Amino acid sequence: MADRLSRHPWKVTSVGDEADSICPRCKEETIHRVVAMVEGKIHLVLCTRCNSQHRYRPSLAAMKKKTPLPSERQARVLKKLQKSKTLQGKGPLKDWQHFKEISPELKVSDYDPSEEYKENQAIAHPVFGLGFVRKVIDPSKVEVVFEGEVKILVMNRARSGQE
Ligand SMILES: [Zn+2]
């Protein structure tokens, strides 16, 4: 085939040409003769060794390239993602449960960025729900544990809006 191509580089494969294909009967790559073309591609071939006619199967090398490695890897990554998602997203955080247990009588105040919060204080956030101050990071930031996530919230922000 390489010889033919080098002799006639302009020639496109057509019926009657030789083509390398996997032969299901010989169970290996053999030289075939093209019997039928479909949309410019080899469709049916005839094995020159055993004379069986079958659909064109690209060479072993081409078939090996088709190993489903990328999708397999993708599936693994997806599985990992789903796992971490269920760990984080499902149910309350351990810390949140802990806070809820130790402070059932705690007064819950609505979250207001201009207020000052202290550790262990309960906060009702309009978006994240009930949260507890786990740590005061600095005079303007607190780390708050909500049911599903941990957030850094602003506090002591000037009411005037001039920052
Ligand atoms: Zn054959």
Residues whose N, C-alpha, C, O or C-beta is under 5 A from the ligand:
A	BS01	ZN	C23 R25 C26 C47 R49 C50
